Amino acid sequence: MKLIKGKPIAEAVYAECTRELEELKAAGHLPGLAVVLVGDDPASQAYVGSKERKCKELGFHSVKIEKSASISQDELLQVIDDLNADDSIHGILVQLPLPGDLDEQSVIHRIDPKKDVDGLHPANIAKLAMDEKDGFAPCTPSGCQRMLIEEGIETSGKNVVIIGRSLLVGKTLALLMMGKGPGGNATVTVAHSRTKDLAKVCREADILVAAIGMPHFVGPDHVKDGAVVIDVGINRIEDAEAAKGYRLVGDVDFDAVAERCSAITPVPGGVGVMTIAMLMANTVRACKLRHGLL
């Protein structure tokens, strides 16, 4: 069984970003990322902090905009409009979920698709579906695909089953893996809570992706011998022996499943670290597209 660790693959992505950054700086350009944080959710604050630190570490122009949960919809949309008009900003990310009654869809729709480095604007989803290469794919699915490519795991002609149909992962990963090129050309099934005989469907997978947000949901009955398992889930479960009173686990029961797999991602240390790496890569790409360098 091979353990697919995210850190070395993320470091390879960062090394690419650094090389491309030097080329951009030589041409007089500096990638800029703006992250908008609304409210004081601790998890969101932690995610935004990680993104901000990585931007500074790589040498990007980084802007963090923090607003209280009491901000109105119109005020938040004005923040987006201002960032759309700011030539120093190439990528805009609004940390989700938004608090209260704020309408996430209208905020996502307001972002200039050319600055939508989170890959959630309808224009970018359409480009992904149409195999157009000048859009942006969401970061977590892109990270999953990159892991498979870097590990030399063949996807062409393989049966892929994705458990979970969210836009953030399931739907968009299906589009990526059905697409042409490296990490694509797969036969993809998207399974979910209404799928009949889910375990049987999963056992057909050469590559099984779990993205449902349910700790230890995927067990041995879901995995055929020799399958590759990609665990996107990050769940907190209580653990009295842990320093924080909890520990992080995936959607896959790792200990019960690992011996059946040819390769598997751990949680933590797997897909999670790829999300920020692909965000940085999308930001560099947005800068290059803006200046006609792609």
Backbone bond lengths (Angstrom), bond angles and torsions (degrees), N, CA, C in turn:
res aa  C-N    CA-C-N  psi(-1)  N-CA   C-N-CA  omega(-1)  CA-C   N-CA-C  phi
1 M - - - 1.467 - - 1.533 109.66 -
2 K 1.321 115.57 129.90 1.453 121.25 179.45 1.520 109.90 -100.40
3 L 1.324 116.94 132.45 1.453 121.71 177.47 1.533 108.35 -93.11
4 I 1.325 115.60 120.98 1.467 120.49 -179.82 1.526 108.18 -93.42
5 K 1.306 116.92 101.03 1.457 121.65 -178.03 1.527 110.39 -91.13
6 G 1.308 115.21 138.84 1.452 119.77 -177.11 1.519 114.17 -76.39
7 K 1.327 117.75 -33.45 1.464 119.99 -171.00 1.528 114.11 -58.16
8 P 1.344 119.57 -50.06 1.469 117.38 -178.95 1.520 113.38 -64.46
9 I 1.333 116.71 -31.31 1.463 119.87 178.55 1.525 109.48 -72.55
10 A 1.339 116.75 -41.26 1.461 120.26 176.00 1.528 110.56 -60.91
11 E 1.324 117.14 -39.72 1.462 120.27 179.28 1.522 111.25 -63.85
12 A 1.334 116.56 -34.71 1.470 119.83 176.32 1.519 110.49 -65.65
13 V 1.327 116.90 -38.63 1.469 121.05 177.16 1.527 109.97 -64.88
14 Y 1.332 116.79 -42.92 1.464 119.96 179.38 1.532 111.28 -64.71
15 A 1.325 116.67 -36.36 1.468 119.82 177.53 1.525 110.28 -63.65
16 E 1.322 117.53 -39.19 1.461 121.47 175.70 1.528 110.21 -63.05
17 C 1.330 115.75 -44.31 1.468 120.18 179.48 1.527 110.83 -59.39
18 T 1.327 116.37 -41.48 1.462 121.20 -178.99 1.524 110.80 -64.01
19 R 1.327 116.70 -43.12 1.469 120.33 178.47 1.532 110.76 -63.16
20 E 1.320 115.77 -44.26 1.460 119.79 -179.11 1.527 111.22 -69.01
21 L 1.334 116.06 -33.07 1.462 120.11 177.99 1.520 110.99 -62.81
22 E 1.321 116.65 -41.02 1.465 119.99 178.91 1.524 110.79 -63.21
23 E 1.319 117.10 -38.81 1.468 120.86 177.85 1.531 110.22 -65.84
24 L 1.334 116.17 -41.19 1.455 120.40 179.75 1.529 111.14 -66.11
25 K 1.321 115.85 -42.74 1.473 119.48 -179.52 1.525 110.57 -64.37
26 A 1.331 116.13 -36.77 1.463 119.71 178.18 1.522 111.42 -64.24
27 A 1.348 115.31 -27.79 1.470 120.46 178.51 1.530 111.60 -91.76
28 G 1.350 117.00 3.39 1.456 120.84 176.20 1.516 115.06 89.03
29 H 1.336 116.77 21.47 1.464 120.52 -177.39 1.532 110.50 -123.65
30 L 1.321 116.28 146.60 1.456 121.88 177.26 1.528 109.08 -133.87
31 P 1.332 118.80 118.64 1.469 120.47 179.59 1.522 111.13 -59.30
32 G 1.333 115.75 136.16 1.458 120.73 179.66 1.514 111.21 -125.53
33 L 1.322 116.05 131.18 1.463 122.16 179.50 1.518 109.24 -121.69
34 A 1.329 116.18 129.43 1.460 122.19 174.04 1.517 109.16 -111.51
35 V 1.319 116.86 129.03 1.461 122.46 177.36 1.528 107.83 -115.79
36 V 1.317 115.34 128.28 1.461 121.48 -178.85 1.523 108.74 -107.08
37 L 1.327 116.04 122.75 1.460 122.45 -179.98 1.521 109.24 -117.03
38 V 1.312 116.04 122.19 1.467 121.10 179.78 1.529 108.50 -113.20
39 G 1.327 116.49 125.98 1.461 120.42 179.35 1.514 111.97 88.84
40 D 1.338 115.11 -172.30 1.470 120.24 -173.49 1.524 112.81 -126.79
41 D 1.331 116.50 33.18 1.461 119.44 177.42 1.527 109.70 -63.23
42 P 1.345 119.12 125.17 1.473 121.00 -175.65 1.525 113.81 -59.41
43 A 1.336 117.08 -40.74 1.463 119.70 -179.27 1.523 110.43 -64.67
44 S 1.334 116.79 -43.77 1.462 120.38 178.56 1.519 111.18 -63.38
45 Q 1.335 116.56 -40.49 1.464 120.08 178.06 1.527 110.92 -61.49
46 A 1.324 116.30 -40.05 1.464 120.41 179.61 1.529 111.08 -65.69
47 Y 1.344 116.46 -44.09 1.462 120.10 179.33 1.527 110.89 -61.87
48 V 1.330 116.60 -45.45 1.463 120.78 -178.85 1.527 110.14 -64.51
49 G 1.324 116.44 -39.66 1.462 119.73 177.83 1.511 112.08 -60.78
50 S 1.324 116.70 -40.95 1.469 121.18 179.03 1.526 110.88 -63.54
51 K 1.321 115.94 -41.72 1.467 120.07 -179.75 1.527 110.83 -66.20
52 E 1.322 115.52 -42.10 1.460 119.93 -179.71 1.534 110.76 -63.83
53 R 1.324 117.04 -43.50 1.469 120.49 -179.95 1.527 110.97 -62.51
54 K 1.331 116.88 -41.47 1.462 119.58 -178.38 1.526 110.36 -67.67
55 C 1.321 118.18 -38.47 1.464 120.80 175.82 1.528 110.73 -57.46
56 K 1.313 116.33 -48.00 1.461 120.75 -178.42 1.529 111.06 -66.12
57 E 1.330 115.43 -38.42 1.472 119.93 179.54 1.527 110.97 -62.82
58 L 1.331 116.49 -39.08 1.457 120.46 -179.09 1.527 112.51 -80.56
59 G 1.335 116.67 -19.10 1.456 120.23 -179.76 1.510 114.31 94.65
60 F 1.331 117.35 20.53 1.464 121.62 176.29 1.531 109.82 -76.51
61 H 1.316 115.61 160.75 1.461 121.41 164.92 1.528 106.75 -76.89
62 S 1.320 117.00 123.97 1.468 121.10 -173.38 1.523 110.74 -127.38
63 V 1.329 115.94 131.60 1.456 121.78 178.12 1.523 108.45 -127.66
64 K 1.331 116.53 128.58 1.466 120.96 174.24 1.515 108.29 -115.87
65 I 1.322 115.38 123.51 1.459 121.12 179.85 1.524 107.94 -113.38
66 E 1.324 116.25 117.09 1.458 121.54 -179.07 1.526 109.68 -109.35
67 K 1.323 115.63 129.47 1.451 121.96 178.79 1.524 109.56 -128.81
68 S 1.321 115.83 149.95 1.461 119.77 179.73 1.519 110.28 -73.41
69 A 1.315 115.28 159.69 1.463 120.90 179.99 1.521 112.01 -65.26
70 S 1.321 116.97 -12.63 1.465 120.46 -179.22 1.533 112.48 -85.75
71 I 1.319 118.23 -0.27 1.457 121.14 -179.68 1.531 109.85 -58.92
72 S 1.322 116.29 142.48 1.469 119.91 178.81 1.526 110.05 -82.21
73 Q 1.314 115.42 162.88 1.458 120.59 177.74 1.534 110.78 -58.94
74 D 1.317 116.74 -44.48 1.465 120.81 -178.63 1.527 111.31 -64.77
75 E 1.321 116.59 -39.13 1.470 119.69 178.81 1.519 110.81 -65.00
76 L 1.326 116.54 -40.45 1.463 119.75 179.42 1.530 110.80 -66.95
77 L 1.311 116.61 -40.45 1.465 119.89 177.69 1.532 111.10 -63.86
78 Q 1.333 116.58 -32.95 1.461 119.55 177.09 1.525 111.01 -66.84
79 V 1.339 116.37 -36.23 1.472 120.14 175.07 1.525 109.72 -58.50
80 I 1.334 115.96 -45.02 1.465 120.34 179.62 1.529 110.41 -63.74
81 D 1.325 116.92 -43.65 1.470 120.42 179.51 1.526 111.07 -58.59
82 D 1.334 116.14 -42.75 1.465 120.35 -179.81 1.528 111.25 -63.41
83 L 1.323 116.88 -40.17 1.470 120.45 178.81 1.524 111.32 -70.38
84 N 1.328 116.47 -36.13 1.470 119.49 176.16 1.529 110.81 -59.52
85 A 1.335 116.11 -34.36 1.465 121.33 -176.16 1.531 113.09 -87.11
86 D 1.331 117.15 -6.74 1.467 121.73 -175.63 1.532 109.50 -87.82
87 D 1.327 116.48 112.16 1.463 120.59 -176.28 1.529 113.32 -69.05
88 S 1.329 117.57 -15.81 1.470 119.57 178.99 1.527 112.16 -82.74
89 I 1.336 116.05 -8.87 1.465 121.69 -178.79 1.531 109.37 -105.76
90 H 1.331 115.55 122.96 1.467 121.12 178.94 1.524 111.80 -104.69
91 G 1.319 116.21 -23.28 1.458 120.54 -179.63 1.515 111.29 -133.99
92 I 1.333 115.38 138.40 1.470 121.55 177.95 1.520 108.01 -124.12
93 L 1.322 115.47 130.38 1.463 121.01 176.04 1.523 108.63 -130.38
94 V 1.310 116.31 123.35 1.462 121.26 173.49 1.525 107.02 -100.81
95 Q 1.328 116.40 118.81 1.457 120.58 -176.71 1.522 110.58 -66.68
96 L 1.308 116.64 124.34 1.463 123.10 179.11 1.515 110.19 -106.60
97 P 1.334 119.13 153.67 1.468 126.95 1.33 1.520 111.98 -79.34
98 L 1.325 114.69 155.65 1.461 120.61 174.57 1.525 109.44 -85.48
99 P 1.324 117.61 147.16 1.470 120.19 -178.12 1.526 112.73 -78.46
100 G 1.318 114.24 161.71 1.461 120.82 170.66 1.512 114.10 62.68
101 D 1.314 114.92 -139.09 1.467 121.82 -175.22 1.521 112.83 -97.61
102 L 1.311 117.80 11.98 1.466 120.21 179.16 1.530 109.71 -63.11
103 D 1.315 115.85 136.69 1.460 122.29 -176.03 1.532 109.91 -90.17
104 E 1.328 115.77 105.89 1.458 120.56 -177.13 1.525 111.87 -62.99
105 Q 1.328 116.53 -40.20 1.456 119.36 -175.82 1.526 111.82 -61.63
106 S 1.320 117.13 -43.36 1.461 118.86 -178.64 1.522 111.07 -67.57
107 V 1.328 116.65 -31.30 1.469 120.21 176.62 1.523 110.35 -68.14
108 I 1.324 117.06 -46.47 1.471 121.04 178.70 1.527 110.38 -61.15
109 H 1.325 116.58 -42.62 1.464 120.98 -179.75 1.530 111.66 -63.99
110 R 1.336 116.87 -27.35 1.469 120.91 -175.94 1.536 111.75 -76.66
111 I 1.325 117.32 -23.79 1.463 120.56 -178.35 1.530 109.69 -68.02
112 D 1.321 116.35 134.19 1.461 121.02 174.40 1.528 108.09 -56.94
113 P 1.340 118.93 122.15 1.480 120.15 -178.24 1.523 112.95 -54.37
114 K 1.327 117.59 -28.23 1.464 120.51 -179.89 1.524 111.60 -75.70
115 K 1.348 116.51 -11.14 1.467 120.99 176.61 1.528 111.62 -112.53
116 D 1.314 116.55 4.64 1.471 122.20 -175.58 1.524 110.65 -82.81
117 V 1.335 115.62 73.81 1.464 120.27 -176.39 1.529 112.51 -74.13
118 D 1.334 117.08 -6.47 1.464 120.91 173.00 1.529 111.02 -85.19
119 G 1.332 116.93 -11.87 1.458 121.48 173.44 1.512 115.58 69.54
120 L 1.331 117.91 28.71 1.469 120.56 -175.20 1.524 114.08 -109.97
121 H 1.332 117.65 -6.76 1.463 119.92 178.18 1.537 109.44 -67.36
122 P 1.340 118.09 141.43 1.471 120.08 -179.62 1.526 113.53 -52.05
123 A 1.333 117.24 -34.73 1.463 119.80 179.65 1.521 111.23 -63.96
124 N 1.329 117.08 -37.57 1.464 119.73 179.55 1.524 112.14 -76.43
125 I 1.329 116.82 -34.29 1.465 118.97 174.64 1.530 109.36 -63.11
126 A 1.333 116.63 -40.45 1.467 120.82 178.70 1.521 110.98 -64.02
127 K 1.324 117.03 -42.81 1.466 119.81 178.37 1.526 111.02 -62.05
128 L 1.329 115.73 -38.16 1.455 119.98 177.95 1.526 110.37 -63.87
129 A 1.327 116.36 -44.19 1.465 120.83 -179.93 1.520 111.79 -65.47
130 M 1.323 115.99 -31.62 1.462 120.76 -176.63 1.523 113.20 -93.99
131 D 1.345 116.27 7.27 1.469 121.31 179.28 1.526 112.32 60.30
132 E 1.331 117.05 29.82 1.458 120.67 174.19 1.524 108.44 -85.97
133 K 1.315 116.78 138.24 1.459 121.16 -167.48 1.529 114.35 -96.43
134 D 1.339 117.85 3.20 1.465 118.64 -177.37 1.523 112.59 -104.00
135 G 1.338 116.82 17.48 1.454 120.70 175.38 1.521 110.69 -105.20
136 F 1.333 115.27 -168.36 1.460 121.26 179.94 1.521 109.46 -126.80
137 A 1.315 116.15 134.30 1.459 121.32 174.99 1.523 109.13 -96.11
138 P 1.342 117.93 147.73 1.463 119.95 177.55 1.537 111.50 -54.81
139 C 1.326 114.76 148.64 1.462 120.23 -167.86 1.529 114.42 -69.21
140 T 1.335 117.84 -41.00 1.467 118.78 -177.62 1.526 111.78 -67.19
141 P 1.338 120.41 -47.63 1.467 119.28 175.21 1.526 112.58 -59.95
142 S 1.325 116.67 -40.06 1.467 119.69 177.58 1.524 110.74 -60.36
143 G 1.338 115.06 -38.53 1.462 119.50 178.25 1.514 112.46 -65.21
144 C 1.327 116.59 -40.60 1.467 120.43 176.73 1.523 110.57 -59.71
145 Q 1.320 115.71 -47.62 1.460 120.07 -179.00 1.525 110.91 -63.18
146 R 1.316 116.10 -42.05 1.476 119.82 -179.81 1.527 111.08 -61.96
147 M 1.325 117.33 -38.15 1.460 120.70 178.60 1.532 110.93 -61.56
148 L 1.312 116.04 -43.77 1.466 120.02 179.19 1.528 110.92 -63.11
149 I 1.328 116.00 -42.44 1.465 120.20 179.95 1.523 110.48 -63.67
150 E 1.327 116.36 -49.17 1.465 120.75 -176.63 1.526 112.26 -64.29
151 E 1.316 116.98 -30.79 1.463 120.42 -179.85 1.529 112.14 -86.22
152 G 1.332 116.75 0.58 1.454 119.98 177.93 1.518 113.61 70.35
153 I 1.326 116.42 26.49 1.469 120.60 -179.61 1.527 108.84 -87.59
154 E 1.304 116.56 117.35 1.462 121.74 -176.30 1.521 110.53 -68.88
155 T 1.315 115.55 133.37 1.462 120.57 177.56 1.529 112.12 -112.52
156 S 1.318 117.15 -24.11 1.460 120.68 -176.22 1.531 110.65 -61.90
157 G 1.329 115.92 122.92 1.453 121.27 179.05 1.514 114.91 78.30
158 K 1.324 117.61 0.49 1.460 121.00 -178.41 1.527 110.76 -86.86
159 N 1.324 114.82 153.99 1.463 120.83 173.94 1.523 109.18 -86.69
160 V 1.316 116.00 120.66 1.461 121.94 178.78 1.522 108.00 -114.44
161 V 1.317 116.71 130.28 1.465 121.18 173.47 1.524 107.60 -117.83
162 I 1.323 115.34 125.28 1.465 121.74 177.66 1.521 107.49 -111.19
163 I 1.327 116.80 121.54 1.462 120.68 176.73 1.519 107.55 -93.50
164 G 1.330 115.68 110.13 1.461 120.84 -176.98 1.513 110.22 125.56
165 R 1.328 116.57 132.22 1.466 120.58 -174.82 1.524 112.76 -120.79
166 S 1.323 117.39 25.46 1.464 119.84 178.20 1.526 109.92 -70.37
167 L 1.329 114.58 154.96 1.461 119.40 176.09 1.523 110.69 -67.87
168 L 1.326 116.54 -32.63 1.462 120.20 -178.14 1.521 112.74 -62.57
169 V 1.347 116.74 -32.57 1.461 118.98 -177.53 1.525 111.96 -133.18
170 G 1.317 117.71 -66.53 1.455 121.27 -166.32 1.512 114.88 -58.13
171 K 1.331 117.57 -55.97 1.466 120.67 -177.13 1.522 111.61 -63.45
172 T 1.320 116.21 -44.96 1.463 119.22 -174.99 1.531 111.96 -74.40
173 L 1.329 117.88 -34.16 1.463 119.32 174.68 1.526 110.34 -64.74
174 A 1.333 116.64 -37.27 1.465 119.68 176.79 1.525 110.29 -60.16
175 L 1.334 117.21 -44.25 1.457 120.29 178.22 1.526 111.61 -62.25
176 L 1.323 116.91 -42.68 1.464 120.64 178.75 1.524 111.62 -60.61
177 M 1.317 116.39 -44.98 1.462 119.81 -173.01 1.527 112.54 -81.33
178 M 1.322 117.22 -16.94 1.460 120.31 171.27 1.521 111.66 -83.86
179 G 1.339 115.86 -18.19 1.453 120.22 -176.87 1.517 112.05 -69.15
180 K 1.329 114.06 170.88 1.459 120.06 -179.83 1.519 110.45 -86.04
181 G 1.316 116.00 152.71 1.451 120.51 175.96 1.519 112.85 105.53
182 P 1.341 116.95 -175.20 1.466 121.55 -178.64 1.525 111.74 -57.38
183 G 1.327 115.95 136.59 1.459 120.42 -179.27 1.506 113.79 76.39
184 G 1.329 116.99 9.10 1.456 121.37 -177.94 1.511 113.13 -124.62
185 N 1.336 115.32 -155.76 1.469 122.87 178.61 1.528 112.96 60.94
186 A 1.325 115.96 27.68 1.464 120.35 179.43 1.525 110.19 -94.22
187 T 1.329 114.90 160.97 1.461 121.78 170.66 1.522 106.62 -96.10
188 V 1.334 116.26 114.81 1.464 120.26 -166.93 1.526 111.64 -113.37
189 T 1.330 114.86 132.36 1.464 122.49 170.82 1.522 108.25 -114.72
190 V 1.327 116.52 128.16 1.466 120.73 175.24 1.524 107.77 -102.91
191 A 1.322 116.19 112.51 1.464 122.31 -178.81 1.522 109.53 -102.22
192 H 1.327 115.31 159.96 1.469 119.78 -176.13 1.525 109.47 -160.71
193 S 1.325 116.47 -168.71 1.471 120.98 -172.23 1.524 112.98 -63.52
194 R 1.328 117.77 -22.81 1.467 120.60 -179.26 1.536 112.90 -96.19
195 T 1.310 116.72 1.70 1.466 119.83 -179.91 1.524 110.29 -68.38
196 K 1.317 116.39 129.06 1.459 120.59 178.85 1.528 110.23 -77.24
197 D 1.328 114.41 137.00 1.463 121.67 179.66 1.530 110.93 49.22
198 L 1.331 114.22 59.35 1.462 121.46 -174.47 1.529 112.25 -56.02
199 A 1.312 117.20 -43.10 1.465 119.59 -177.53 1.525 110.74 -60.42
200 K 1.320 116.76 -40.72 1.467 120.63 179.22 1.520 111.10 -63.91
201 V 1.340 115.85 -42.76 1.465 120.02 178.06 1.528 110.18 -60.68
202 C 1.321 115.86 -43.40 1.465 119.99 -179.07 1.524 112.18 -64.31
203 R 1.314 116.81 -33.80 1.465 119.70 -178.67 1.526 112.82 -69.54
204 E 1.320 116.84 -9.99 1.464 120.17 175.07 1.529 111.82 -82.01
205 A 1.317 116.45 -8.33 1.466 120.29 -171.03 1.521 112.70 -82.22
206 D 1.328 114.56 131.66 1.465 120.04 165.30 1.523 109.39 -77.60
207 I 1.338 115.05 -33.96 1.464 121.87 176.72 1.525 106.95 -128.93
208 L 1.323 116.57 119.30 1.463 122.02 -178.30 1.522 109.06 -111.90
209 V 1.332 116.36 126.25 1.465 122.10 -179.85 1.524 108.31 -115.35
210 A 1.324 116.58 124.26 1.467 121.93 179.30 1.520 109.02 -105.13
211 A 1.341 115.71 119.40 1.470 120.31 -178.09 1.521 109.31 -146.98
212 I 1.334 116.42 62.42 1.464 120.45 -174.76 1.523 113.58 -122.89
213 G 1.333 117.57 -9.13 1.455 119.51 177.70 1.514 114.51 72.41
214 M 1.332 116.68 31.94 1.471 121.68 178.32 1.522 108.91 -125.74
215 P 1.325 116.81 113.11 1.470 119.33 -173.52 1.520 113.17 -59.44
216 H 1.334 114.24 131.00 1.478 122.46 173.88 1.526 113.09 58.36
217 F 1.323 117.00 28.24 1.465 120.28 -178.26 1.527 111.59 -67.44
218 V 1.318 116.67 -41.37 1.462 121.22 -175.78 1.528 109.54 -84.47
219 G 1.324 114.66 118.10 1.456 120.82 179.87 1.519 111.57 -117.54
220 P 1.320 117.38 -172.47 1.469 121.26 -177.42 1.525 113.64 -57.47
221 D 1.319 118.09 -31.12 1.466 120.56 -179.63 1.524 112.92 -66.48
222 H 1.335 116.75 -16.34 1.464 120.85 -178.09 1.528 113.16 -93.40
223 V 1.313 117.54 -8.93 1.465 120.93 -167.65 1.522 110.71 -123.09
224 K 1.334 116.35 125.36 1.463 119.09 175.14 1.523 109.58 -84.03
225 D 1.294 116.24 156.83 1.455 121.10 179.77 1.527 110.36 -59.67
226 G 1.328 115.05 131.60 1.452 120.59 176.61 1.517 115.05 87.25
227 A 1.322 117.28 2.59 1.472 119.96 -179.68 1.526 111.01 -72.32
228 V 1.330 114.61 156.53 1.465 122.36 169.97 1.526 107.27 -96.99
229 V 1.332 117.23 130.76 1.463 121.20 -177.77 1.527 109.75 -119.76
230 I 1.328 115.07 123.77 1.465 122.25 177.40 1.520 107.18 -110.91
231 D 1.322 116.26 116.80 1.469 122.10 -176.00 1.532 109.40 -103.67
232 V 1.333 116.02 107.88 1.461 121.16 -178.70 1.534 111.67 -88.34
233 G 1.314 117.17 -18.58 1.454 121.57 -173.74 1.518 113.91 -66.46
234 I 1.329 115.89 141.33 1.463 122.51 170.84 1.523 106.55 -133.48
235 N 1.326 116.84 106.50 1.462 122.29 -174.46 1.522 110.12 -125.63
236 R 1.323 115.78 141.87 1.460 120.58 174.23 1.528 109.21 -92.71
237 I 1.310 116.30 129.85 1.459 120.04 172.40 1.532 108.55 -126.64
238 E 1.300 115.71 147.14 1.456 120.13 -177.99 1.525 110.95 -64.70
239 D 1.325 115.34 139.64 1.460 121.54 178.36 1.528 107.13 -151.32
240 A 1.305 115.83 104.40 1.466 120.91 -175.99 1.527 111.96 -63.39
241 E 1.332 117.18 -23.29 1.465 120.39 -178.19 1.525 112.20 -84.92
242 A 1.321 117.26 -13.58 1.466 120.48 -179.62 1.526 109.74 -81.15
243 A 1.328 116.67 148.32 1.464 121.90 -176.39 1.524 111.70 -59.01
244 K 1.332 117.43 -37.02 1.461 121.47 -178.51 1.520 113.06 -92.71
245 G 1.319 116.21 0.47 1.460 119.59 -179.29 1.520 113.82 83.49
246 Y 1.320 116.83 1.81 1.467 121.27 177.70 1.530 108.61 -151.01
247 R 1.324 115.05 166.29 1.459 120.38 172.01 1.520 108.91 -138.95
248 L 1.313 115.44 161.82 1.454 121.94 -178.50 1.521 110.23 -95.45
249 V 1.314 115.98 132.64 1.463 121.25 176.17 1.527 108.31 -135.52
250 G 1.319 115.31 164.45 1.450 119.88 -179.48 1.512 112.77 -94.94
251 D 1.318 114.76 -171.67 1.461 121.14 174.67 1.525 111.13 -79.33
252 V 1.325 115.69 -10.56 1.465 122.00 -178.30 1.526 109.09 -106.18
253 D 1.332 115.58 136.64 1.462 121.08 173.20 1.529 107.14 -77.53
254 F 1.324 114.60 87.50 1.469 121.08 -169.61 1.529 112.63 -54.12
255 D 1.329 116.53 -50.14 1.464 119.77 -175.36 1.525 112.12 -62.47
256 A 1.321 116.69 -33.63 1.464 120.49 -177.68 1.522 112.53 -81.38
257 V 1.335 116.16 -22.69 1.460 120.46 -171.29 1.526 113.01 -104.64
258 A 1.313 117.65 -30.84 1.467 121.93 -168.28 1.525 113.24 -53.51
259 E 1.324 117.46 -41.05 1.466 119.65 -175.78 1.525 113.13 -65.63
260 R 1.334 117.38 -17.96 1.458 120.67 179.40 1.521 112.47 -87.11
261 C 1.331 116.42 -15.54 1.462 120.91 -169.45 1.529 111.98 -91.76
262 S 1.337 114.42 153.23 1.460 118.87 168.15 1.521 109.99 -84.26
263 A 1.357 115.67 -27.39 1.462 121.36 176.84 1.518 108.28 -158.27
264 I 1.336 116.46 149.36 1.467 120.97 -177.97 1.521 109.41 -155.34
265 T 1.338 116.64 148.10 1.458 121.05 175.90 1.526 109.65 -93.94
266 P 1.329 117.82 141.85 1.469 120.72 176.30 1.520 110.98 -86.13
267 V 1.327 115.98 164.44 1.471 122.65 169.64 1.519 106.87 -136.30
268 P 1.340 117.81 122.51 1.468 126.98 -4.78 1.532 111.37 -75.67
269 G 1.331 115.65 177.42 1.461 120.82 175.46 1.515 114.70 99.05
270 G 1.337 116.97 6.22 1.455 120.10 -178.72 1.513 112.04 -111.54
271 V 1.331 115.21 -110.86 1.465 121.38 -175.62 1.527 111.92 -63.47
272 G 1.331 117.47 -35.01 1.460 121.14 -172.37 1.512 114.08 -52.48
273 V 1.318 117.53 -42.11 1.467 119.64 -176.58 1.527 111.78 -73.22
274 M 1.333 116.87 -14.94 1.466 120.09 -179.39 1.528 112.51 -77.02
275 T 1.327 117.10 -24.29 1.463 119.64 -173.94 1.526 111.32 -62.46
276 I 1.324 117.59 -47.75 1.466 120.17 179.20 1.518 110.60 -68.08
277 A 1.326 117.21 -36.06 1.471 119.96 178.52 1.521 111.16 -59.86
278 M 1.332 116.82 -43.35 1.457 119.61 -178.95 1.528 111.26 -73.26
279 L 1.335 117.31 -27.83 1.461 120.39 173.68 1.530 110.18 -63.37
280 M 1.318 116.36 -43.13 1.467 119.63 177.80 1.526 110.67 -64.12
281 A 1.335 116.23 -41.24 1.463 119.88 179.16 1.532 111.01 -64.12
282 N 1.335 116.96 -39.86 1.461 120.25 177.83 1.529 111.25 -64.61
283 T 1.331 116.91 -35.64 1.464 120.52 179.86 1.525 111.02 -67.13
284 V 1.317 116.19 -42.86 1.468 119.79 176.34 1.529 109.76 -61.46
285 R 1.320 115.22 -42.47 1.468 120.19 -179.06 1.524 110.98 -64.56
286 A 1.331 116.41 -39.69 1.466 120.27 178.10 1.522 110.95 -61.41
287 C 1.317 116.62 -39.37 1.463 121.52 178.28 1.530 110.37 -64.76
288 K 1.319 116.38 -44.39 1.459 120.30 -179.60 1.520 111.87 -65.64
289 L 1.349 116.34 -39.65 1.459 119.92 177.87 1.524 111.33 -65.02
290 R 1.338 115.47 -40.46 1.469 119.56 -179.16 1.525 111.14 -60.23
291 H 1.319 116.01 -36.98 1.461 120.09 -173.75 1.530 112.41 -101.89
292 G 1.332 116.54 16.22 1.454 120.53 174.37 1.510 114.59 67.33
293 L 1.334 116.35 31.19 1.463 120.26 -177.38 1.526 112.30 -102.47
294 L 1.329 116.77 9.06 1.460 121.15 174.55 1.522 109.23 -127.66
